[in-house]
Amino acid sequence: MNKLLTLCAFLIFSFSYLIAQEKISSPSQIPILAWYSIPASETTVARYQEMKDAGITHQFTGFPDIESMQKALDVAAKVGVKMVVSCPELKTDPEKTAKRFMNHPAVVGYHLIDEPSMTQYPELGNWARRIQSVDKNHFCYVNLFPIIADSPRLGTSSYREYISECAKQIPLQFLSFDNYPVFKDELHERWYENLEEFADESRKAAKPFWAFALTTNYDEDHVTPQTLAAMRLQVYSNLAYGAQGIQYFTYWSATSINSPSVEDQRGAPITAAGKRTVVYDRIKLMSEEIKTLSGVFLGSKVVWVRHTGKGRIPIGTVRLTTLPEQIKVLETNGAPALVSLLENGDNYFLIAINKDFLHSINLTFYGDNTVKKILKDGSIVPASVYENSLELDPGDAAIYMFPKNKK
């Protein structure tokens, strides 16, 4: 009888703990935009539902005409996916096109151009203003080159000027850039420099920014197929630098859209033949993590970003030398890590990211009794319930929370 009572008490306690366990929450989620998503020929409710099931909230692809754009918008609205308008008529008659689509429930914005030169900014600014003369409620979208683009393509010798002039000359709600830094066995040495400069210029312009994770083959130098570790490293690094939107390049095999192409983009979540790859399941997992942890990152402000590890840290970055007073120890035994301090609402969030996408690292962490750990399912638990030394998976992030005002 006593054993039965003890068991019942334990079950009641366990159930009460589960019910009471706090989770991180957010009124909305970090947008997840799929590039080169569903082609016009595959516009069906089933295809759009499949994309939504992978966690995609926004989609962009170029449509051949305004009627195919309309059909896609109607289908997207049925499943609850937002679309960035892109069709020839948006260029030839922007006012009429915007007027046609401005009240459509699936419209989220208008795509202008990918990777423009700075010399194109005046024209793009005029185009955006023509659209906004009709529709001020939806964004105009321009995606910029990465820092590794040469001066002729940028239209300037200064990458910072390339970003700042875009913000000045084109009326955009947010800035965006692409960079695909994860190669087969190393990271591009200028990726974090790119994030440093883009995040800084975005702050100066008082505009949020969106960034990318590679989800296709791209070329023979990159990871093939894209691993969850490689995607996590890109996504969490972008978010740690303050990104407010994540973009997947690509969703559908772009080779089938752009063929012939010098880029081998056949390793996307959906093949040219319309079949799922292993990457589909991986982006589904990645998207769920982004959604669940939006309460950490959405609307957050970056206090600082630091790097640690033996030897030289990435170009343009700052080495970790001090920690918030609530954090007593954060060590990686010399392994490369990114450490970011964000503020959001009444809390600070400390993000520690394993920059090695091939190997786990050992993270040693001590905090005071105000520090909580955010789990992948959004649960908030005392950091002290975990061992002080933990294995951090390749490319993964450990997230800790503590109040701004220490009690």
C-alpha positions as CSV (number, residue, x, y, z in Angstrom):
1,M,0.0,0.0,0.0
2,N,2.8,2.4,0.9
3,K,4.6,1.6,-2.4
4,L,1.3,2.4,-4.2
5,L,0.9,5.7,-2.4
6,T,4.5,6.6,-3.1
7,L,4.1,5.8,-6.8
8,C,0.9,7.9,-7.0
9,A,2.6,10.8,-5.3
10,F,5.6,10.6,-7.6
11,L,3.3,10.5,-10.7
12,I,1.3,13.5,-9.4
13,F,4.5,15.4,-8.8
14,S,5.9,14.6,-12.2
15,F,2.6,15.5,-14.0
16,S,2.4,18.8,-12.1
17,Y,6.0,19.6,-13.0
18,L,5.3,19.0,-16.7
19,I,2.2,21.1,-16.6
20,A,4.0,23.9,-14.8
21,Q,7.2,23.8,-16.9
22,E,7.7,27.2,-18.4
23,K,8.4,27.6,-22.2
24,I,9.7,30.5,-24.2
25,S,7.0,32.2,-26.2
26,S,6.6,34.7,-29.0
27,P,3.5,36.4,-30.5
28,S,4.8,35.4,-33.9
29,Q,7.8,33.6,-35.4
30,I,11.0,34.3,-37.3
31,P,10.0,34.4,-41.0
32,I,11.4,31.5,-43.1
33,L,11.6,32.3,-46.8
34,A,12.1,29.6,-49.4
35,W,14.0,30.7,-52.5
36,Y,13.2,29.1,-55.8
37,S,10.3,27.4,-54.3
38,I,7.4,25.7,-56.2
39,P,7.6,26.4,-60.0
40,A,4.4,27.5,-61.8
41,S,3.9,24.1,-63.4
42,E,3.6,22.6,-59.9
43,T,1.0,25.0,-58.5
44,T,-1.2,22.7,-56.5
45,V,-2.6,22.7,-52.9
46,A,-0.7,19.5,-52.2
47,R,2.6,21.0,-53.2
48,Y,2.0,24.2,-51.2
49,Q,0.9,22.1,-48.2
50,E,4.0,20.0,-48.5
51,M,6.1,23.2,-48.4
52,K,4.2,24.5,-45.3
53,D,4.7,21.2,-43.6
54,A,8.5,21.8,-43.9
55,G,8.0,24.9,-41.8
56,I,8.2,27.5,-44.7
57,T,6.2,30.6,-43.9
58,H,7.2,32.7,-47.0
59,Q,8.1,31.7,-50.5
60,F,9.7,33.3,-53.6
61,T,10.1,32.2,-57.1
62,G,9.8,34.0,-60.4
63,F,6.5,33.4,-62.3
64,P,6.3,33.7,-66.1
65,D,3.2,35.9,-66.2
66,I,0.7,37.7,-63.9
67,E,-1.9,34.9,-64.3
68,S,0.4,32.2,-63.0
69,M,1.3,34.5,-60.2
70,Q,-2.4,35.0,-59.4
71,K,-3.0,31.2,-59.4
72,A,-0.1,30.6,-57.1
73,L,-1.3,33.3,-54.7
74,D,-4.8,31.8,-54.6
75,V,-3.3,28.3,-53.7
76,A,-0.9,29.8,-51.2
77,A,-3.8,31.5,-49.4
78,K,-5.6,28.2,-49.0
79,V,-2.7,26.7,-47.0
80,G,-1.5,29.8,-45.2
81,V,1.8,30.5,-46.9
82,K,2.8,34.1,-47.8
83,M,4.3,35.0,-51.2
84,V,6.7,37.6,-52.5
85,V,5.3,38.7,-55.8
86,S,7.6,38.3,-58.8
87,C,6.4,38.4,-62.4
88,P,7.3,40.5,-65.5
89,E,4.3,42.8,-65.1
90,L,5.6,44.0,-61.8
91,K,8.4,45.6,-63.8
92,T,6.5,46.8,-66.8
93,D,3.5,48.1,-64.9
94,P,4.3,48.2,-61.2
95,E,1.3,50.4,-60.2
96,K,-1.3,48.2,-61.9
97,T,0.3,45.0,-60.6
98,A,0.5,46.3,-57.1
99,K,-3.1,47.4,-57.2
100,R,-4.2,44.0,-58.4
101,F,-2.4,42.1,-55.6
102,M,-2.3,44.5,-52.7
103,N,-5.3,43.1,-50.9
104,H,-4.6,39.5,-51.6
105,P,-4.3,37.6,-48.3
106,A,-1.2,35.7,-49.5
107,V,0.9,38.7,-50.5
108,V,3.7,39.7,-48.2
109,G,5.9,41.8,-50.5
110,Y,7.3,42.5,-54.0
111,H,10.7,41.2,-55.3
112,L,12.7,43.7,-57.2
113,I,16.2,42.2,-57.9
114,D,18.8,39.8,-56.7
115,E,22.4,40.9,-56.1
116,P,22.3,44.4,-57.8
117,S,25.2,46.7,-58.4
118,M,25.2,50.0,-56.5
119,T,24.8,51.7,-59.9
120,Q,21.3,50.2,-60.1
121,Y,20.1,51.7,-56.8
122,P,18.6,54.9,-58.3
123,E,16.5,52.9,-60.7
124,L,15.5,50.4,-58.0
125,G,14.6,53.2,-55.7
126,N,12.2,54.7,-58.3
127,W,10.7,51.2,-58.9
128,A,10.1,50.7,-55.2
129,R,8.5,54.1,-54.8
130,R,6.1,53.4,-57.8
131,I,5.0,50.2,-56.0
132,Q,4.7,52.0,-52.7
133,S,2.6,54.8,-54.2
134,V,-0.1,52.1,-54.5
135,D,0.7,49.7,-51.7
136,K,2.5,50.9,-48.6
137,N,1.6,47.9,-46.5
138,H,3.8,45.3,-48.1
139,F,7.6,45.3,-48.4
140,C,9.8,45.7,-51.5
141,Y,12.6,43.1,-51.5
142,V,16.2,43.4,-52.7
143,N,18.9,40.8,-51.9
144,L,22.5,42.0,-51.8
145,F,25.8,40.4,-52.8
146,P,28.1,38.9,-50.1
147,I,31.3,40.6,-49.1
148,I,33.4,38.4,-51.4
149,A,31.9,40.0,-54.6
150,D,34.4,42.0,-56.5
151,S,34.3,45.8,-57.0
152,P,32.9,45.7,-60.6
153,R,29.9,43.6,-59.4
154,L,29.4,45.7,-56.2
155,G,29.7,49.0,-58.1
156,T,32.0,50.3,-55.4
157,S,35.2,49.3,-53.6
158,S,33.6,49.5,-50.2
159,Y,31.2,46.7,-49.1
160,R,30.0,49.0,-46.2
161,E,29.1,51.7,-48.8
162,Y,27.3,49.0,-50.9
163,I,25.1,48.2,-47.9
164,S,24.5,51.8,-46.6
165,E,23.7,53.2,-50.0
166,C,21.1,50.5,-50.6
167,A,19.4,51.5,-47.3
168,K,19.6,55.2,-48.3
169,Q,18.5,55.0,-51.9
170,I,15.9,52.2,-51.9
171,P,12.9,52.4,-49.5
172,L,13.1,48.9,-48.0
173,Q,11.7,47.6,-44.7
174,F,14.6,45.3,-44.2
175,L,18.0,44.5,-45.8
176,S,19.1,41.1,-47.1
177,F,22.3,39.4,-48.2
178,D,23.4,35.9,-49.2
179,N,26.6,34.1,-48.3
180,Y,27.2,30.3,-48.5
181,P,30.2,29.8,-46.3
182,V,30.2,26.1,-45.4
183,F,32.6,24.2,-47.6
184,K,33.3,20.5,-47.3
185,D,35.8,20.7,-44.5
186,E,36.1,24.4,-43.6
187,L,34.3,27.8,-43.3
188,H,34.9,30.7,-45.6
189,E,37.3,32.9,-43.8
190,R,35.3,36.1,-44.5
191,W,31.8,34.9,-43.5
192,Y,31.9,36.3,-40.1
193,E,33.4,39.5,-41.3
194,N,30.4,39.7,-43.7
195,L,28.0,39.3,-40.7
196,E,29.9,41.9,-38.7
197,E,29.7,44.5,-41.4
198,F,26.1,43.8,-42.5
199,A,24.7,43.7,-39.0
200,D,26.5,46.9,-38.2
201,E,25.3,48.8,-41.3
202,S,21.8,47.5,-40.7
203,R,21.8,48.9,-37.2
204,K,23.1,52.3,-38.5
205,A,20.3,52.3,-41.0
206,A,17.8,51.3,-38.3
207,K,16.6,48.4,-40.4
208,P,16.5,44.7,-39.6
209,F,18.2,42.2,-41.8
210,W,17.5,38.8,-43.2
211,A,20.2,36.2,-44.1
212,F,20.5,32.8,-45.8
213,A,21.3,29.1,-45.1
214,L,22.3,27.0,-48.1
215,T,20.0,24.0,-48.6
216,T,21.2,22.8,-52.0
217,N,24.4,21.5,-53.6
218,Y,25.5,24.8,-55.1
219,D,28.9,23.6,-56.3
220,E,31.4,20.8,-55.8
221,D,33.2,22.8,-53.0
222,H,30.2,22.9,-50.6
223,V,28.8,20.2,-48.3
224,T,26.7,17.8,-50.3
225,P,24.0,17.1,-49.4
226,Q,23.4,19.8,-46.8
227,T,23.7,18.4,-43.3
228,L,21.6,19.6,-40.3
229,A,24.9,20.6,-38.7
230,A,25.8,22.9,-41.6
231,M,22.4,24.4,-41.6
232,R,22.3,24.9,-37.9
233,L,25.7,26.7,-38.0
234,Q,24.4,29.1,-40.6
235,V,21.0,29.7,-39.1
236,Y,22.2,30.2,-35.5
237,S,25.1,32.4,-36.5
238,N,22.8,34.6,-38.5
239,L,20.4,34.8,-35.6
240,A,23.2,35.4,-33.1
241,Y,24.2,38.5,-35.1
242,G,20.6,39.7,-35.0
243,A,19.0,38.4,-38.2
244,Q,15.2,38.7,-38.2
245,G,14.5,36.4,-41.1
246,I,16.0,33.2,-42.4
247,Q,16.1,32.3,-46.1
248,Y,16.7,28.8,-47.6
249,F,18.5,28.6,-50.9
250,T,16.9,26.7,-52.5
251,Y,13.7,24.7,-51.9
252,W,13.1,23.3,-55.3
253,S,16.0,22.3,-57.5
254,A,17.0,25.5,-59.2
255,T,18.8,23.6,-62.0
256,S,15.3,22.7,-63.3
257,I,14.3,26.4,-63.3
258,N,17.6,28.0,-64.5
259,S,18.9,25.2,-66.7
260,P,21.4,25.2,-68.2
261,S,23.2,26.4,-65.1
262,V,26.9,26.6,-64.1
263,E,25.8,25.9,-60.5
264,D,24.8,22.4,-59.6
265,Q,21.7,23.0,-57.5
266,R,20.3,19.5,-57.7
267,G,20.6,18.7,-53.9
268,A,17.6,20.9,-52.8
269,P,14.8,19.6,-50.5
270,I,12.7,18.9,-53.7
271,T,14.4,17.5,-56.8
272,A,13.7,18.6,-60.4
273,A,11.5,15.6,-60.7
274,G,9.4,16.7,-57.7
275,K,10.7,14.1,-55.2
276,R,11.8,14.8,-51.6
277,T,15.4,14.4,-50.6
278,V,16.9,13.9,-47.2
279,V,17.3,17.7,-47.1
280,Y,13.5,18.1,-47.0
281,D,13.4,16.3,-43.6
282,R,16.4,18.3,-42.4
283,I,14.9,21.7,-43.2
284,K,11.7,20.5,-41.5
285,L,13.7,19.9,-38.3
286,M,15.5,23.2,-38.7
287,S,12.3,25.2,-39.3
288,E,10.8,23.7,-36.2
289,E,13.7,24.8,-34.1
290,I,13.5,28.3,-35.6
291,K,9.8,28.5,-34.8
292,T,10.1,27.2,-31.3
293,L,13.0,29.5,-30.4
294,S,11.5,32.6,-32.0
295,G,10.9,34.0,-28.5
296,V,14.6,34.2,-28.1
297,F,15.5,35.8,-31.4
298,L,12.5,37.7,-32.8
299,G,12.7,41.3,-31.9
300,S,16.0,40.8,-30.1
301,K,18.8,43.4,-30.0
302,V,22.5,42.4,-30.2
303,V,24.5,43.6,-27.2
304,W,27.7,42.1,-28.5
305,V,29.1,39.2,-30.5
306,R,32.4,37.6,-29.6
307,H,34.6,34.7,-30.9
308,T,36.8,32.2,-29.0
309,G,39.2,29.4,-29.7
310,K,42.9,28.8,-30.2
311,G,44.8,30.7,-32.8
312,R,43.4,33.5,-35.0
313,I,39.7,34.4,-34.8
314,P,37.9,35.3,-38.0
315,I,38.7,38.6,-39.8
316,G,36.9,41.6,-38.4
317,T,35.6,39.9,-35.3
318,V,36.3,40.5,-31.6
319,R,37.8,37.9,-29.2
320,L,35.8,36.9,-26.1
321,T,37.5,38.3,-23.0
322,T,34.8,39.1,-20.5
323,L,31.4,37.7,-19.6
324,P,28.2,39.1,-18.0
325,E,28.5,38.9,-14.2
326,Q,25.8,36.2,-14.1
327,I,28.1,33.9,-16.1
328,K,31.0,32.7,-14.1
329,V,32.7,30.3,-16.6
330,L,32.3,29.7,-20.4
331,E,35.1,27.6,-21.9
332,T,35.5,25.4,-25.0
333,N,39.0,23.9,-24.4
334,G,40.3,26.0,-27.3
335,A,37.6,24.9,-29.8
336,P,36.2,27.6,-32.1
337,A,32.9,29.1,-30.8
338,L,30.7,32.1,-31.3
339,V,29.3,33.7,-28.2
340,S,26.5,36.3,-28.6
341,L,24.6,38.3,-26.0
342,L,21.1,39.4,-27.0
343,E,18.5,41.4,-25.1
344,N,14.8,40.7,-25.6
345,G,12.1,42.0,-23.4
346,D,13.1,41.7,-19.7
347,N,15.9,39.2,-20.4
348,Y,19.3,38.7,-21.7
349,F,20.1,35.6,-23.8
350,L,23.6,34.2,-24.2
351,I,24.1,32.1,-27.3
352,A,27.1,29.8,-27.5
353,I,27.6,28.2,-31.0
354,N,29.9,25.4,-32.0
355,K,31.6,26.7,-35.2
356,D,32.8,23.2,-36.1
357,F,30.2,21.7,-38.3
358,L,32.0,18.3,-38.4
359,H,32.8,17.6,-34.7
360,S,31.3,18.1,-31.3
361,I,33.0,20.3,-28.8
362,N,33.0,20.3,-25.0
363,L,31.3,23.4,-23.5
364,T,32.0,24.1,-19.8
365,F,29.5,26.5,-18.4
366,Y,28.8,27.9,-14.9
367,G,26.2,30.5,-14.1
368,D,24.6,32.0,-11.0
369,N,21.2,30.9,-9.8
370,T,19.3,33.3,-12.1
371,V,20.6,31.6,-15.2
372,K,18.2,29.3,-17.1
373,K,18.8,27.0,-20.1
374,I,16.5,27.1,-23.1
375,L,15.9,23.7,-24.6
376,K,15.2,22.9,-28.2
377,D,11.5,22.4,-27.4
378,G,11.4,25.9,-25.9
379,S,11.4,24.6,-22.3
380,I,13.0,26.9,-19.7
381,V,14.9,25.0,-17.0
382,P,17.5,26.0,-14.4
383,A,20.9,25.8,-15.9
384,S,22.0,24.1,-12.7
385,V,20.1,20.9,-13.5
386,Y,22.6,20.1,-16.2
387,E,26.2,19.2,-15.7
388,N,28.7,22.0,-16.0
389,S,30.5,20.3,-18.8
390,L,28.4,19.3,-21.8
391,E,28.9,18.1,-25.4
392,L,27.7,20.6,-28.0
393,D,26.9,19.0,-31.3
394,P,28.4,20.1,-34.6
395,G,27.1,23.5,-35.6
396,D,24.6,23.6,-32.7
397,A,23.8,26.3,-30.2
398,A,23.4,26.3,-26.4
399,I,21.1,29.1,-25.2
400,Y,21.0,30.6,-21.8
401,M,18.6,33.2,-20.3
402,F,18.9,35.5,-17.3
403,P,17.0,38.6,-16.2
404,K,18.2,42.1,-17.1
405,N,17.6,43.3,-13.5
406,K,19.4,40.9,-11.2
407,K,17.3,40.2,-8.1
